[in-house]
Amino acid sequence: MSGHSEPVRANLFHAGNTCPFCQEAIAEGQMVVTCNACGSLHHDTCWEHKGGCSSYHCDEKVSAPAGSLKPDLVLSATELERVVVPPKPARRSADEVARPFLAPRPERLSKMAVVSIVLAVLAAVGLAGFFSASLGAALIVGLVLGLGAIALGVIALVAINMGRKVYGTAPAVAGVLLAAGLVVAYFAGLGVQSSRGRADRVILKMAESWPDEAELSRLPPAQARALRANVVVTAQGGGVFSRGMSYGSGIVVRVDNQKAYILTNRHVIGAETAGAAASRQIDILFYNGEKSRAAVEWTAPREIDLAILSCQALTLTKVDPPELLDALASQGEPVFAVGNPESLPWSYTEGVISSARRQQVGGQEIEVYQTQTPINRGNSGGGLYDKQGRLLGINTWTQDKSVSEGLNFAISTRTLLKVLEPGERRRFLKQFAPPASPAPGGQTPGRSVPI
């Protein structure tokens, strides 16, 4: 057995070392001894208890020859064959580990939470179709369902938070938030729709505003002819995302076998393409009170704001479509406009050509008239005429009246004739070829177009 040094009291140098016997750290002030053979530091009591050094270097089993050691455990080949390797322990998630220590989760989903989200979705569908529906339908479908979704969602949340019988916080919160947003959108949409559609709703009650045939007979022929050719065009959406009712004017440019062809703006029928317009219901009201359902025959290419409609015209015996000019009118030339501004159908206003301008639309140059002839919402699609009653342009847009006054614009008929194919001219426009009447002073502002 190896010897040891004399016991000493541990100082800072000794403190922190591990006693090989008790495997505890030596603290300052404890009595320690050092093995003379391997230099291991022991507690004095651990050395006495062991009866010598307990370190790995001085262990007799480790240092003894292999042949002198006796096995502690002997396994036969038969026993090794019977050994069964245990399966790898399954990994458990944090939720599985924590589940025994948590309160049991409710087993039933709140029916009110489910109904709340369903009502909110139905209200969203109603809002999507708001602009193609009447105000009454929007109120019933949208507001009632939206408010119901909010009420049921709030009740479901209260029931979920007060007890442990049901769950469904997520659908209840989603239903409340969605329905609340939709209700706000409904009220905003009602305000917009009311301001937009007020004139459109009044027009249905203004049969007394139709031109009287006796009065038309007393008017100058050019004015009477333009008023008879003017029509009211209304279009309302046939799709979920279509706009609501749009309202404007149109010009009868040909009547053939009780079929009328009507020139108007593309934005009046509420569609950018003929395919989109096909889903809308377009109605025509003629000066004599006849109403007819219209179809889109043609829309101008390259986003030019022109379209031609067709419909039955069973009683238009006195409508004489106007002549179209293929040359630009002169600056300062007197003109007049006929249209249906602000639900006041068959209105007549006068002015002059302020300028003839050019504009790029979809890569196509078009010619437009700037005129100070009074034009308002509802005049779109109506005609701009010279004093002889010949069609110069199609009234299309005006500047904001709060910003400017007397800045109104019409697409020239010359642009229309440029974008129409020869076959389309023969099909849609009146066939005529009268010579133009010279203007005062020998000037010819434009000539009639033979179609």
RODO-149839 format. One line per field, with one value per residue (C-alpha): residue in three letters; x, y, z. Coordinates in steps of 0.1 Angstrom, whole numbers. Example, Ala and Ser with C-alpha at 12.3 -4.5 7.8 and 13.67 -1.06 7.14 Angstrom:
! RODO-149839
code	c(ALA,SER)
c1	c(123,137)
c2	c(-45,-11)
c3	c(78,71)
! end
This chain:
! RODO-149839
code	c(MET,SER,GLY,HIS,SER,GLU,PRO,VAL,ARG,ALA,ASN,LEU,PHE,HIS,ALA,GLY,ASN,THR,CYS,PRO,PHE,CYS,GLN,GLU,ALA,ILE,ALA,GLU,GLY,GLN,MET,VAL,VAL,THR,CYS,ASN,ALA,CYS,GLY,SER,LEU,HIS,HIS,ASP,THR,CYS,TRP,GLU,HIS,LYS,GLY,GLY,CYS,SER,SER,TYR,HIS,CYS,ASP,GLU,LYS,VAL,SER,ALA,PRO,ALA,GLY,SER,LEU,LYS,PRO,ASP,LEU,VAL,LEU,SER,ALA,THR,GLU,LEU,GLU,ARG,VAL,VAL,VAL,PRO,PRO,LYS,PRO,ALA,ARG,ARG,SER,ALA,ASP,GLU,VAL,ALA,ARG,PRO,PHE,LEU,ALA,PRO,ARG,PRO,GLU,ARG,LEU,SER,LYS,MET,ALA,VAL,VAL,SER,ILE,VAL,LEU,ALA,VAL,LEU,ALA,ALA,VAL,GLY,LEU,ALA,GLY,PHE,PHE,SER,ALA,SER,LEU,GLY,ALA,ALA,LEU,ILE,VAL,GLY,LEU,VAL,LEU,GLY,LEU,GLY,ALA,ILE,ALA,LEU,GLY,VAL,ILE,ALA,LEU,VAL,ALA,ILE,ASN,MET,GLY,ARG,LYS,VAL,TYR,GLY,THR,ALA,PRO,ALA,VAL,ALA,GLY,VAL,LEU,LEU,ALA,ALA,GLY,LEU,VAL,VAL,ALA,TYR,PHE,ALA,GLY,LEU,GLY,VAL,GLN,SER,SER,ARG,GLY,ARG,ALA,ASP,ARG,VAL,ILE,LEU,LYS,MET,ALA,GLU,SER,TRP,PRO,ASP,GLU,ALA,GLU,LEU,SER,ARG,LEU,PRO,PRO,ALA,GLN,ALA,ARG,ALA,LEU,ARG,ALA,ASN,VAL,VAL,VAL,THR,ALA,GLN,GLY,GLY,GLY,VAL,PHE,SER,ARG,GLY,MET,SER,TYR,GLY,SER,GLY,ILE,VAL,VAL,ARG,VAL,ASP,ASN,GLN,LYS,ALA,TYR,ILE,LEU,THR,ASN,ARG,HIS,VAL,ILE,GLY,ALA,GLU,THR,ALA,GLY,ALA,ALA,ALA,SER,ARG,GLN,ILE,ASP,ILE,LEU,PHE,TYR,ASN,GLY,GLU,LYS,SER,ARG,ALA,ALA,VAL,GLU,TRP,THR,ALA,PRO,ARG,GLU,ILE,ASP,LEU,ALA,ILE,LEU,SER,CYS,GLN,ALA,LEU,THR,LEU,THR,LYS,VAL,ASP,PRO,PRO,GLU,LEU,LEU,ASP,ALA,LEU,ALA,SER,GLN,GLY,GLU,PRO,VAL,PHE,ALA,VAL,GLY,ASN,PRO,GLU,SER,LEU,PRO,TRP,SER,TYR,THR,GLU,GLY,VAL,ILE,SER,SER,ALA,ARG,ARG,GLN,GLN,VAL,GLY,GLY,GLN,GLU,ILE,GLU,VAL,TYR,GLN,THR,GLN,THR,PRO,ILE,ASN,ARG,GLY,ASN,SER,GLY,GLY,GLY,LEU,TYR,ASP,LYS,GLN,GLY,ARG,LEU,LEU,GLY,ILE,ASN,THR,TRP,THR,GLN,ASP,LYS,SER,VAL,SER,GLU,GLY,LEU,ASN,PHE,ALA,ILE,SER,THR,ARG,THR,LEU,LEU,LYS,VAL,LEU,GLU,PRO,GLY,GLU,ARG,ARG,ARG,PHE,LEU,LYS,GLN,PHE,ALA,PRO,PRO,ALA,SER,PRO,ALA,PRO,GLY,GLY,GLN,THR,PRO,GLY,ARG,SER,VAL,PRO,ILE)
c1	c(0,14,21,9,23,15,-20,-22,-50,-62,-55,-63,-40,-58,-94,-114,-96,-119,-113,-110,-128,-159,-159,-165,-146,-120,-129,-105,-97,-103,-75,-60,-32,-13,-6,32,28,4,2,-36,-51,-75,-95,-76,-108,-114,-77,-82,-116,-102,-70,-50,-52,-85,-72,-73,-35,-32,-63,-50,-76,-65,-27,-28,-19,-49,-42,-45,-79,-111,-142,-171,-197,-196,-221,-224,-231,-266,-273,-260,-284,-313,-304,-333,-324,-351,-368,-357,-378,-405,-400,-429,-438,-440,-479,-479,-456,-476,-511,-514,-508,-533,-570,-589,-597,-634,-646,-674,-670,-692,-721,-726,-690,-695,-728,-711,-683,-709,-731,-700,-691,-727,-726,-693,-710,-738,-713,-696,-729,-739,-732,-754,-783,-809,-805,-832,-816,-782,-797,-814,-786,-757,-766,-789,-764,-735,-751,-763,-727,-714,-740,-735,-697,-698,-721,-698,-667,-684,-695,-660,-643,-667,-665,-648,-676,-670,-641,-639,-623,-607,-638,-658,-632,-629,-667,-669,-641,-652,-688,-678,-657,-685,-711,-688,-683,-721,-728,-700,-713,-748,-736,-717,-745,-771,-751,-743,-778,-800,-805,-808,-837,-854,-853,-878,-903,-898,-920,-933,-899,-902,-903,-937,-942,-961,-932,-906,-926,-923,-885,-858,-854,-817,-826,-858,-838,-811,-836,-855,-822,-812,-819,-815,-790,-791,-770,-769,-745,-752,-721,-709,-682,-701,-708,-743,-766,-748,-767,-760,-770,-768,-775,-796,-773,-793,-828,-831,-861,-873,-838,-820,-782,-771,-737,-726,-696,-681,-681,-718,-726,-702,-677,-643,-649,-679,-674,-677,-706,-725,-730,-749,-785,-786,-819,-828,-855,-865,-880,-915,-915,-906,-883,-861,-834,-801,-771,-735,-726,-692,-666,-638,-603,-573,-595,-611,-643,-669,-695,-724,-755,-785,-821,-856,-874,-910,-924,-896,-913,-900,-864,-840,-804,-779,-752,-716,-687,-653,-635,-627,-649,-633,-624,-651,-678,-712,-724,-751,-753,-782,-782,-796,-776,-784,-817,-829,-834,-835,-817,-804,-773,-754,-718,-688,-658,-629,-603,-597,-571,-553,-549,-531,-553,-538,-512,-539,-541,-577,-592,-613,-632,-628,-660,-676,-710,-725,-720,-727,-729,-754,-744,-718,-726,-748,-742,-723,-738,-732,-759,-770,-777,-747,-730,-695,-686,-697,-697,-674,-660,-658,-635,-645,-669,-653,-619,-628,-658,-664,-639,-658,-646,-662,-646,-648,-669,-638,-621,-651,-649,-612,-616,-646,-639,-657,-680,-688,-697,-721,-737,-740,-743,-770,-762,-763,-740,-755,-730,-720,-736,-711,-707,-709,-679,-674,-658,-668,-665,-668,-684,-709,-695,-709,-712)
c2	c(0,33,59,94,127,141,155,192,218,226,260,279,257,225,238,228,194,163,135,102,83,105,124,156,188,196,228,252,243,205,180,165,141,135,100,96,72,92,126,124,147,129,139,126,106,92,79,62,48,33,23,38,57,55,71,53,51,33,10,-26,-40,-16,-19,-57,-81,-92,-128,-124,-107,-127,-118,-102,-114,-143,-146,-178,-179,-192,-162,-138,-153,-147,-110,-88,-52,-29,-6,29,51,71,109,128,164,191,190,153,158,187,173,153,185,207,211,189,205,210,183,202,231,261,260,298,304,283,300,334,328,313,344,366,348,351,388,391,374,400,428,415,416,449,470,448,446,470,489,469,436,449,460,427,404,424,444,417,389,410,422,386,373,399,391,353,357,379,354,325,342,349,313,300,322,316,278,247,230,244,258,278,312,315,312,334,362,358,360,392,410,401,410,443,453,444,464,495,488,485,519,534,517,528,564,561,543,567,597,579,564,592,606,571,563,596,591,563,588,615,604,639,650,632,655,664,658,691,710,692,702,738,736,743,711,706,708,686,660,658,655,627,608,611,581,573,544,526,496,475,447,411,398,396,423,444,480,492,511,534,561,582,591,577,587,567,565,541,525,494,471,481,477,507,512,535,552,559,558,525,537,544,507,500,477,480,452,438,405,423,443,411,403,436,445,475,493,520,546,565,600,586,565,531,510,482,458,464,443,454,452,469,485,506,492,504,515,543,552,544,516,508,490,475,471,468,500,493,529,551,565,600,595,607,597,626,630,624,647,634,667,687,717,751,768,792,774,775,740,725,694,671,646,635,654,647,628,657,638,655,686,711,733,757,768,770,749,760,739,707,687,653,627,593,565,530,540,554,591,604,638,655,687,710,729,753,739,729,692,673,637,619,638,611,593,622,642,674,690,720,745,724,694,674,652,665,644,622,640,619,637,670,685,687,717,726,731,745,757,753,726,698,673,652,625,636,616,616,594,571,568,561,531,516,491,498,469,481,516,501,480,504,539,556,554,589,612,647,675,698,732,760,779,818,833,804,781,745,732,696,674,646,611,587,553)
c3	c(0,-9,18,21,33,67,71,65,65,30,18,-14,-34,-23,-24,-54,-60,-60,-35,-55,-28,-19,-52,-33,-37,-11,8,24,60,57,67,35,27,-6,-20,-23,-53,-76,-59,-56,-29,-4,26,56,68,33,32,66,56,24,39,11,-22,-41,-73,-107,-109,-75,-79,-76,-101,-128,-122,-116,-145,-166,-160,-122,-124,-118,-138,-119,-144,-169,-198,-218,-256,-249,-226,-252,-278,-254,-249,-261,-271,-257,-283,-286,-264,-282,-282,-268,-277,-251,-253,-246,-216,-203,-210,-177,-158,-177,-173,-198,-231,-240,-263,-281,-307,-300,-324,-321,-331,-362,-371,-365,-391,-416,-413,-417,-449,-462,-454,-474,-504,-500,-500,-531,-549,-533,-564,-586,-562,-549,-517,-500,-508,-496,-463,-457,-469,-456,-425,-409,-415,-404,-372,-365,-369,-345,-319,-320,-321,-289,-271,-281,-268,-235,-232,-240,-215,-187,-188,-201,-219,-254,-275,-307,-299,-333,-354,-330,-332,-370,-374,-352,-369,-404,-398,-381,-411,-435,-416,-418,-455,-460,-445,-465,-497,-490,-488,-521,-538,-526,-540,-572,-578,-566,-601,-616,-593,-600,-638,-635,-622,-648,-676,-676,-689,-722,-752,-764,-801,-805,-789,-811,-842,-832,-827,-854,-875,-864,-827,-830,-850,-823,-795,-812,-818,-781,-758,-721,-715,-682,-674,-642,-632,-639,-621,-585,-590,-615,-607,-598,-621,-646,-664,-695,-730,-765,-801,-826,-856,-877,-878,-900,-901,-866,-852,-838,-836,-808,-804,-768,-745,-733,-697,-699,-702,-673,-691,-707,-732,-750,-732,-698,-710,-721,-684,-678,-684,-707,-713,-738,-733,-765,-767,-774,-742,-758,-738,-752,-740,-758,-767,-773,-810,-809,-786,-798,-797,-776,-747,-767,-749,-776,-781,-803,-791,-809,-798,-811,-821,-830,-828,-840,-871,-868,-858,-884,-874,-877,-903,-891,-901,-910,-906,-875,-867,-864,-832,-821,-841,-824,-812,-791,-769,-763,-734,-700,-674,-637,-644,-666,-699,-733,-722,-748,-741,-764,-766,-789,-798,-775,-793,-813,-795,-798,-772,-770,-758,-757,-783,-807,-814,-811,-818,-791,-789,-760,-756,-731,-738,-704,-699,-667,-654,-676,-707,-714,-747,-759,-791,-798,-829,-852,-860,-890,-866,-879,-853,-845,-814,-785,-752,-729,-699,-681,-655,-618,-615,-581,-598,-632,-653,-690,-696,-714,-739,-767,-789,-825,-850,-872,-846,-847,-884,-882,-858,-876,-903,-937,-931,-896,-910,-935,-908,-879,-895,-916,-953,-968,-988,-989,-995,-967,-965,-967,-935,-935,-951,-975,-950,-949,-913,-923,-948,-944,-945,-971,-955)
! end
